[in-house]
């Protein structure tokens, strides 16, 4: 414990303690680390956790208070049974103001860890963006922390005023997305857009993403779908003062991930696994000179590696070391001797370059987005459950894209380019097997299409089909949207992770967009009169209004008992099509019930 001279602080800090909350791998449920959360601050006389540090900052003893609390957190962490703790990281909150405080002195954390016989690389400092730090002072200290082997996480991302600035300066190993954005994200398209872009930026920068405050299964699934790497929150486990209830593996998370992978086994995973190459990696504990020799040995063996991934003790990649970063030493008169000097040779962090990372279960489109943001990289480091799984080179990525395009083309409608009946059937079947989640199925059918086709010809009819296909294609950037072309003028859209009101608004927009745009496909006289004359199905001349599109929006309840077949869903939709066509707004909304072919209409 770091001594304090003030009796108030000695008494206050004696009353506080730490609870631990697990941070687990979103793909496996294996515990990656524990965040230390301050408890007992009310008994110590404070109004909030923030007021503890605000008061210490005002009294100019922030660093000393932080060190005392840090020692208490490390001491408690050391009491977690080694069989549970394993290589788990300790996430410690660090007030960024401490880095520029007058009483700051480096080196104390290493000594605390040494006192409790813990390795230095277990600590990850969480820096909140709620407080604007001094950038230059912060960077100087964070650089020293990194050289000492500590990790850096940006906490509460998206809630403060300096987020992007801090992201630029800190180059964090982890970005923790605040609970505000996770809360009911499956129902909020704007939150999904925000989080998906943060995940994309993080992976481009070589950072991992932690979803904070996950409390429901639905939130877990959308975080996994968007690409978050780790998850923390009540859904995993509440913060615990009782260390005996902590675990090294949260099996309910692993079971959900396994189920999700089984339902979404795709061509992407097969292609990525086949093309990922295992480039030899080096350890963070290796010295620079041995790595320098490894580059030379591989050159002699006719290898062409220009870099090696660098892994920590648990096998997690923390960046790469490039051959070119050592060339100055190779060609310098005393360079090789300098690399053998312990002061340089043991300081591998100085040569680490952060590098884009992607999970091996990621869709190809997401990996391609990461790669396309930086043309100077040679590929992507691939991980499986956070552990190094190989390297996906640029040439392999292009090969994957080509193979996928060929395979996808087989299952596409040849006219619209949208997924055809086979893929639609698989999508519906998988959705039906997921009994816990709710889904929306939307069936679109043109009104008066035959009359238009007979009047203007099949080529013009194809142009109308392509118009609607283009409207649907614009939805594909949305998380949880599937679009397909059944054939002719029949289309399908599958929706996940939306509320009924969001789904309804989206369908109404599609109907209205088509109504406005399709008018341009008619002659001016038809537009003016609002109809065309053509033969009906009995061969009689009749007036037909300008084309519109009708939609059946079918809600499949979550937590249902029955697993409906695709045929049952089709039968329900077939019964509702005439209802949609008869309505002025061309929309029928219904919910499938717990018996075959049964449904009830919802308020439209």
C-alpha positions in Angstrom: 0.0 0.0 0.0 1.3 3.5 -0.9 1.3 5.5 2.4 -0.9 8.6 2.7 -0.3 11.3 5.3 -3.9 12.6 5.5 -6.0 10.9 8.1 -9.2 11.5 6.2 -7.9 9.6 3.1 -6.5 6.8 5.3 -9.9 6.3 6.9 -11.9 6.7 3.7 -9.8 4.2 1.7 -9.9 1.7 4.5 -13.7 1.4 3.9 -13.7 0.9 0.2 -13.3 -2.5 -1.6 -13.4 -3.9 -5.1 -15.9 -6.0 -6.9 -14.9 -7.8 -10.1 -17.0 -8.2 -13.3 -15.9 -10.6 -16.0 -15.1 -9.6 -19.6 -15.6 -12.6 -21.8 -14.9 -13.6 -25.4 -18.1 -13.1 -27.3 -17.4 -16.2 -29.4 -16.6 -18.7 -26.7 -17.6 -17.4 -23.2 -14.0 -17.8 -22.0 -13.1 -15.2 -19.5 -10.6 -12.7 -20.9 -10.3 -10.4 -17.9 -12.0 -8.9 -14.9 -12.8 -5.2 -14.4 -12.1 -3.9 -10.9 -15.1 -1.8 -9.8 -14.9 0.4 -6.7 -17.4 -0.4 -3.9 -18.1 1.0 -0.5 -17.6 4.7 -1.5 -20.9 5.6 0.2 -19.6 4.3 3.5 -16.5 6.3 3.0 -18.6 9.5 2.7 -18.7 10.1 -1.0 -21.7 10.8 -3.2 -20.3 8.9 -6.2 -17.3 7.1 -7.5 -16.4 10.1 -9.6 -16.4 12.3 -6.5 -13.6 10.2 -4.9 -11.3 11.2 -7.7 -12.6 14.7 -8.1 -11.8 15.4 -4.5 -8.4 13.8 -4.7 -7.6 15.9 -7.8 -8.7 19.1 -6.0 -6.5 18.3 -3.0 -3.6 17.5 -5.3 -3.1 13.9 -4.1 -4.8 12.1 -7.0 -1.9 9.9 -7.9 -1.3 8.8 -4.4 -4.9 7.9 -3.9 -5.0 6.1 -7.2 -1.9 4.0 -6.2 -3.5 3.1 -2.9 -6.6 2.0 -4.6 -4.6 0.2 -7.3 -2.7 -1.8 -4.7 -6.0 -2.8 -3.1 -7.4 -3.9 -6.4 -4.3 -5.9 -7.3 -4.3 -7.5 -3.8 -7.9 -8.6 -4.2 -7.3 -9.8 -7.8 -4.4 -12.0 -6.6 -6.8 -13.9 -4.3 -8.9 -15.2 -7.2 -7.9 -18.9 -7.4 -5.1 -19.4 -10.0 -7.2 -22.1 -11.7 -9.9 -19.5 -12.4 -7.7 -16.5 -12.9 -5.4 -18.1 -15.4 -4.0 -15.5 -17.8 -7.0 -13.2 -17.3 -6.3 -9.5 -17.5 -7.0 -7.0 -14.7 -8.8 -4.0 -16.1 -8.1 -1.0 -13.9 -9.7 2.4 -14.3 -7.2 5.2 -14.6 -8.2 8.8 -14.3 -6.4 10.6 -17.1 -5.8 13.6 -14.9 -3.3 11.6 -12.9 -0.9 11.5 -15.9 -0.4 15.2 -15.6 -0.7 15.6 -11.8 2.2 17.1 -9.9 2.6 14.1 -7.6 2.9 11.6 -10.5 5.9 9.2 -10.3 6.5 6.3 -12.7 7.2 2.7 -11.8 4.9 2.1 -8.9 2.5 -0.2 -10.6 5.3 -2.6 -11.6 6.4 -2.7 -7.9 2.8 -3.4 -6.8 2.5 -6.3 -9.2 5.9 -7.7 -8.1 4.8 -7.5 -4.4 1.8 -9.8 -5.2 3.8 -12.0 -7.5 1.8 -11.2 -10.6 3.2 -10.7 -14.2 3.3 -7.2 -15.5 1.3 -7.9 -18.7 -1.9 -8.7 -16.8 -2.9 -5.0 -16.3 -5.0 -3.1 -18.8 -5.6 0.6 -17.8 -9.0 2.0 -18.7 -9.0 5.7 -19.6 -12.4 7.4 -19.7 -13.1 10.0 -22.4 -15.4 11.8 -19.9 -12.4 13.9 -18.8 -10.3 15.9 -21.3 -6.7 15.1 -20.6 -3.5 16.9 -21.5 -2.7 15.1 -24.8 1.1 15.5 -24.7 1.5 14.5 -21.1 -0.9 11.6 -21.5 0.9 10.3 -24.6 4.3 10.4 -22.8 3.0 8.4 -19.9 1.0 5.9 -22.0 4.0 5.3 -24.1 6.0 4.4 -21.0 3.1 2.1 -19.8 3.2 0.3 -23.2 6.9 -0.2 -23.0 6.3 -1.8 -19.5 3.9 -4.2 -21.1 0.6 -2.7 -19.9 -2.4 -2.6 -22.2 -4.6 0.5 -22.8 -8.4 0.6 -23.1 -10.6 3.6 -23.9 -13.6 3.5 -21.6 -17.1 4.9 -22.0 -16.5 5.5 -25.7 -19.1 7.7 -27.3 -20.3 9.5 -24.2 -17.6 12.2 -23.7 -16.5 15.2 -25.7 -13.0 14.1 -26.6 -13.6 10.6 -27.9 -12.1 10.8 -31.4 -9.3 13.0 -30.1 -8.4 10.5 -27.4 -8.7 7.6 -29.9 -6.2 9.4 -32.2 -3.7 10.0 -29.4 -4.0 6.9 -27.3 -4.1 4.2 -30.0 -5.9 1.9 -27.5 -5.7 -1.9 -27.5 -9.4 -2.0 -26.5 -12.4 0.3 -27.1 -15.2 -0.1 -24.6 -18.5 1.0 -26.1 -20.7 2.6 -23.5 -23.9 1.0 -22.2 -26.0 3.9 -23.7 -25.4 2.5 -27.2 -25.7 -1.1 -26.2 -29.1 -0.7 -24.5 -31.8 -2.1 -26.8 -29.5 -1.6 -29.8 -31.4 -4.4 -31.6 -34.4 -2.1 -31.8 -32.5 1.1 -32.7 -31.1 1.5 -36.2 -29.1 4.6 -35.4 -27.3 2.9 -32.5 -26.5 -0.1 -34.7 -25.0 2.2 -37.3 -22.9 4.0 -34.7 -21.6 0.8 -33.1 -20.9 -0.9 -36.4 -18.8 2.0 -37.6 -16.9 2.1 -34.3 -16.2 -1.6 -34.6 -15.0 -1.1 -38.2 -12.6 1.8 -37.2 -11.4 -0.2 -34.2 -10.4 -3.2 -36.2 -8.7 -1.1 -38.8 -6.6 0.4 -36.1 -5.8 -3.0 -34.6 -8.0 -2.5 -31.5 -10.5 -4.9 -30.0 -14.0 -3.9 -29.1 -15.7 -4.5 -25.7 -19.5 -4.1 -25.5 -20.2 -2.8 -22.0 -23.5 -3.3 -20.1 -24.9 -6.2 -22.1 -28.0 -7.2 -20.2 -30.1 -9.3 -22.6 -29.8 -12.1 -25.0 -31.0 -9.9 -27.8 -28.2 -7.3 -27.0 -25.6 -10.1 -27.0 -26.7 -11.4 -30.4 -26.6 -7.9 -32.1 -23.2 -7.2 -30.5 -21.9 -10.5 -31.9 -23.5 -9.8 -35.3 -22.0 -6.4 -35.6 -18.5 -7.7 -34.8 -17.7 -6.9 -31.1 -14.9 -9.1 -29.7 -15.6 -9.1 -26.0 -18.7 -8.6 -23.9 -19.3 -7.4 -20.3 -22.5 -6.9 -18.4 -25.3 -8.4 -16.3 -26.1 -10.9 -19.0 -22.6 -12.5 -18.4 -22.4 -11.9 -14.6 -23.0 -9.0 -12.2 -20.0 -7.5 -10.4 -19.0 -9.8 -7.6 -17.5 -9.2 -4.2 -17.5 -12.9 -3.6 -14.5 -14.1 -5.6 -15.6 -17.8 -5.3 -18.5 -17.3 -7.8 -16.2 -16.0 -10.6 -15.5 -18.4 -13.4 -12.9 -18.9 -16.1 -15.6 -19.9 -18.6 -19.2 -18.6 -18.9 -20.8 -21.6 -20.6 -24.2 -19.9 -21.4 -22.3 -17.4 -23.6 -20.4 -20.2 -25.4 -23.6 -22.1 -26.0 -25.3 -19.1 -27.6 -22.2 -18.5 -29.8 -22.1 -22.2 -30.8 -25.8 -22.1 -31.7 -25.3 -18.9 -33.7 -22.4 -20.3 -35.6 -24.4 -23.5 -36.4 -27.3 -21.5 -37.7 -25.0 -19.2 -39.7 -22.4 -21.7 -41.1 -21.6 -20.1 -44.4 -19.3 -20.1 -47.4 -17.4 -17.2 -45.9 -16.1 -19.3 -42.9 -15.0 -22.1 -45.2 -13.2 -19.9 -47.6 -11.5 -17.8 -44.9 -10.3 -21.0 -43.1 -8.9 -22.4 -46.3 -7.0 -19.3 -47.2 -5.6 -18.2 -43.8 -1.8 -18.9 -43.7 0.1 -19.5 -40.5 2.9 -17.0 -40.7 5.4 -17.8 -37.9 4.9 -15.5 -34.9 7.3 -14.3 -32.2 6.7 -13.7 -28.5 6.6 -10.4 -26.7 9.2 -11.9 -24.4 11.7 -12.6 -27.2 14.6 -10.2 -27.5 15.1 -8.0 -30.6 18.4 -9.6 -31.6 16.8 -13.1 -31.8 14.1 -11.7 -34.0 16.7 -9.9 -36.1 18.4 -13.3 -36.6 15.1 -15.0 -37.4 14.6 -12.5 -40.3 18.2 -13.4 -41.5 17.6 -17.2 -41.2 14.3 -17.1 -43.1 16.1 -15.1 -45.8 18.7 -17.8 -46.1 15.9 -20.5 -46.2 14.3 -18.6 -49.1 11.4 -17.4 -47.0 9.8 -14.1 -47.9 8.3 -12.9 -44.6 8.7 -9.1 -44.3 7.2 -9.2 -40.8 6.3 -11.4 -37.9 3.1 -11.2 -35.7 3.9 -10.5 -32.1 2.0 -12.5 -29.5 1.6 -12.0 -25.8 1.9 -14.9 -23.3 -1.7 -16.0 -24.0 -1.2 -16.1 -27.8 -3.0 -12.9 -28.5 -1.6 -10.7 -31.3 -0.6 -7.2 -30.2 0.9 -6.1 -33.5 3.7 -6.9 -35.8 7.4 -6.3 -36.1 8.6 -5.4 -39.5 12.0 -6.3 -41.1 12.4 -2.8 -42.4 12.3 -1.4 -38.8 15.5 -3.3 -38.1 17.3 -2.5 -41.4 18.8 0.7 -40.0 20.6 -1.4 -37.4 21.6 -4.1 -40.0 23.4 -1.5 -42.1 24.8 0.6 -39.3 28.4 0.1 -38.2 27.5 -0.7 -34.7 23.9 -1.6 -35.3 24.1 -5.4 -34.7 26.0 -4.8 -31.5 23.5 -2.3 -30.4 20.6 -4.8 -30.9 22.5 -7.2 -28.6 22.6 -4.5 -25.9 20.1 -5.5 -23.1 18.7 -1.9 -23.0 17.6 -2.3 -26.6 17.2 -6.0 -27.0 14.7 -6.4 -24.2 12.6 -3.4 -25.3 10.6 -5.1 -28.0 7.6 -2.7 -27.5 9.6 0.0 -29.2 9.5 -1.9 -32.5 5.8 -3.0 -32.3 3.5 -1.7 -35.0 -0.2 -2.1 -34.5 -2.0 -3.9 -37.3 -5.6 -4.6 -38.4 -7.2 -7.6 -36.8 -10.3 -9.6 -37.7 -12.0 -12.6 -36.2 -11.9 -15.7 -38.3 -15.7 -16.0 -38.1 -16.2 -12.5 -39.6 -18.0 -12.2 -42.9 -15.8 -11.5 -45.9 -17.5 -8.2 -46.5 -16.3 -6.9 -43.0 -12.7 -8.1 -43.6 -12.7 -6.5 -47.0 -13.9 -3.2 -45.4 -11.0 -3.3 -43.0 -8.4 -4.1 -45.7 -9.8 -1.4 -48.1 -9.2 1.4 -45.6 -5.4 1.0 -45.8 -3.8 0.0 -49.1 -0.3 -0.1 -47.5 -1.0 -3.2 -45.4 -0.3 -6.7 -46.8 -3.3 -8.3 -45.3 -5.2 -8.9 -42.1 -4.1 -10.7 -38.9 -6.8 -13.3 -38.1 -7.8 -14.4 -34.6 -10.0 -17.2 -33.3 -11.3 -16.5 -29.8 -8.8 -13.7 -29.5 -5.9 -16.0 -30.2 -3.6 -15.8 -33.3 -5.1 -18.0 -36.0 -2.9 -16.9 -39.0 -2.6 -14.2 -41.7 -5.0 -13.5 -44.6 -2.9 -11.9 -47.3 -4.2 -9.5 -49.9 -3.9 -12.1 -52.7 -5.8 -14.7 -50.6 -8.5 -12.1 -49.9 -8.9 -11.5 -53.6 -9.1 -15.2 -54.3 -11.8 -15.6 -51.6 -13.8 -12.8 -53.1 -13.6 -14.3 -56.6 -14.7 -17.8 -55.3 -17.5 -16.3 -53.3 -18.7 -14.3 -56.3 -18.8 -17.5 -58.4 -20.7 -19.4 -55.7 -23.1 -16.6 -54.9 -23.9 -16.1 -58.6 -25.3 -19.7 -58.7 -27.9 -18.7 -56.1 -28.8 -15.3 -57.4 -31.8 -14.4 -59.5 -30.2 -13.8 -63.0 -32.3 -10.7 -63.6 -32.1 -8.8 -60.3 -28.8 -10.1 -58.9 -30.6 -10.7 -55.5 -30.5 -14.0 -53.7 -32.9 -16.5 -55.2 -35.3 -19.1 -53.8 -32.7 -21.5 -52.5 -31.1 -18.8 -50.3 -34.4 -17.4 -49.2 -35.6 -20.9 -48.2 -32.4 -21.4 -46.1 -32.9 -18.0 -44.5 -36.5 -18.7 -43.5 -35.6 -22.2 -42.2 -32.8 -20.9 -40.0 -35.0 -18.1 -38.7 -37.7 -20.6 -37.8 -35.2 -22.8 -35.9 -34.3 -19.8 -33.7 -37.3 -20.1 -31.3 -36.2 -17.4 -28.9 -35.7 -14.5 -31.3 -38.5 -12.6 -33.2 -38.3 -12.0 -36.9 -40.2 -10.1 -39.6 -40.8 -11.6 -43.0 -42.0 -9.2 -45.7 -43.5 -10.4 -49.0 -43.8 -7.8 -51.8 -46.0 -8.3 -54.9 -46.6 -5.7 -57.7 -50.1 -4.6 -58.4 -51.3 -4.4 -62.1 -47.9 -5.7 -63.3 -49.4 -7.9 -66.0 -51.3 -5.0 -67.5 -48.2 -3.0 -67.7 -46.2 -5.9 -69.2 -48.8 -6.5 -71.8 -48.9 -2.8 -72.8 -45.2 -1.9 -72.7 -43.5 -5.3 -73.3 -41.4 -7.7 -71.3 -38.3 -5.5 -71.6 -40.0 -2.6 -69.9 -41.4 -5.1 -67.3 -37.8 -6.2 -66.6 -36.8 -2.5 -66.1 -39.5 -2.2 -63.4 -38.3 -5.3 -61.7 -34.8 -3.9 -61.7 -36.1 -0.6 -60.2 -37.6 -2.4 -57.2 -34.5 -4.6 -56.8 -32.3 -1.5 -56.6 -34.6 -0.1 -53.9 -34.1 -3.3 -51.9 -30.4 -3.4 -52.5 -30.0 -0.1 -50.7 -31.2 -1.8 -47.5 -28.3 -4.3 -47.5 -26.0 -2.0 -45.6 -28.4 -2.2 -42.6 -27.5 -4.7 -39.9 -30.0 -7.6 -39.8 -31.6 -7.1 -43.2 -31.9 -9.8 -45.8 -33.3 -9.2 -49.3 -34.3 -11.8 -51.9 -36.0 -12.1 -55.3 -38.5 -15.0 -55.3 -39.1 -14.6 -59.1 -41.1 -12.4 -61.5 -42.6 -9.5 -59.5 -42.4 -11.3 -56.1 -39.7 -10.2 -53.6 -38.8 -11.1 -50.0 -37.2 -9.2 -47.1 -36.2 -10.7 -43.8 -35.7 -8.3 -40.8 -34.0 -9.0 -37.5 -33.3 -6.8 -34.5 -35.9 -4.1 -35.3 -39.1 -3.1 -33.4 -42.4 -3.4 -35.1 -42.7 0.3 -35.6 -39.2 0.5 -37.2 -40.0 -2.4 -39.5 -43.4 -0.9 -40.5 -41.8 2.4 -41.3 -39.2 0.8 -43.5 -41.8 -1.2 -45.4 -44.0 1.9 -45.9 -41.0 3.8 -47.2 -40.3 1.1 -49.8 -44.0 1.1 -50.9 -44.0 4.9 -51.3 -40.5 5.0 -53.0 -41.6 2.5 -55.6 -45.0 4.3 -56.2 -43.2 7.6 -56.9 -40.4 6.2 -59.1 -42.5 3.8 -61.2 -44.6 6.6 -62.7 -41.6 7.6 -64.9 -42.0 4.3 -66.7 -45.4 5.3 -68.1 -46.2 7.6 -71.0 -47.3 11.2 -70.0 -50.9 10.5 -71.0 -51.1 7.5 -68.6 -49.5 9.5 -65.8 -52.0 12.3 -66.3 -55.1 10.1 -66.4 -53.8 7.7 -63.7 -54.5 4.5 -65.6 -53.8 2.5 -68.7 -56.2 0.3 -70.8 -55.4 -3.3 -71.3 -57.0 -6.7 -71.5 -57.9 -8.4 -68.2 -57.5 -12.1 -67.5 -60.8 -12.8 -69.4 -59.6 -11.0 -72.5 -61.8 -7.9 -71.9 -60.5 -4.4 -72.2 -60.4 -2.7 -68.8 -58.8 0.2 -67.0 -55.8 -0.5 -64.7 -54.4 2.0 -62.2 -50.6 2.7 -62.4 -48.5 0.1 -60.7 -48.0 0.0 -57.0 -46.5 -2.7 -54.7 -48.4 -4.5 -51.9 -46.7 -5.9 -48.8 -47.4 -8.5 -46.2 -45.4 -7.8 -43.0 -45.5 -11.0 -40.9 -44.1 -10.9 -37.4 -42.8 -14.2 -36.0 -43.0 -14.1 -32.2 -40.0 -14.7 -30.0 -39.9 -17.2 -27.2 -42.4 -19.4 -29.1 -43.0 -23.0 -28.6 -43.6 -24.1 -32.2 -41.1 -24.4 -35.0 -43.0 -23.4 -38.2 -42.0 -24.8 -41.6 -41.4 -22.6 -44.6 -44.6 -24.0 -46.1 -46.7 -22.9 -43.1 -45.3 -19.4 -43.4 -46.0 -19.4 -47.1 -49.6 -20.4 -46.5 -50.2 -17.6 -44.0 -48.7 -15.0 -46.5 -50.8 -16.4 -49.3 -54.0 -15.8 -47.2 -52.9 -12.2 -46.4 -51.9 -11.1 -50.0 -55.5 -10.2 -51.0 -55.9 -8.3 -47.8 -52.8 -6.2 -48.5 -53.9 -5.5 -52.1 -57.4 -4.4 -51.0 -56.1 -1.8 -48.6 -55.4 1.8 -49.6 -51.9 1.9 -48.1 -51.1 -1.6 -49.7 -49.9 -3.0 -46.4 -51.1 -5.8 -44.2 -49.4 -6.5 -40.8 -50.0 -9.7 -39.0 -48.5 -12.0 -36.3 -48.2 -15.7 -36.8 -49.9 -17.7 -33.9 -48.9 -20.9 -32.1 -50.8 -23.2 -34.5 -50.5 -24.2 -38.1 -51.5 -21.5 -40.7 -53.1 -19.3 -38.0 -52.5 -15.6 -37.7 -53.9 -12.4 -36.3 -53.8 -9.1 -38.0 -52.1 -6.2 -36.1 -53.1 -2.6 -36.1 -52.2 -1.1 -39.4 
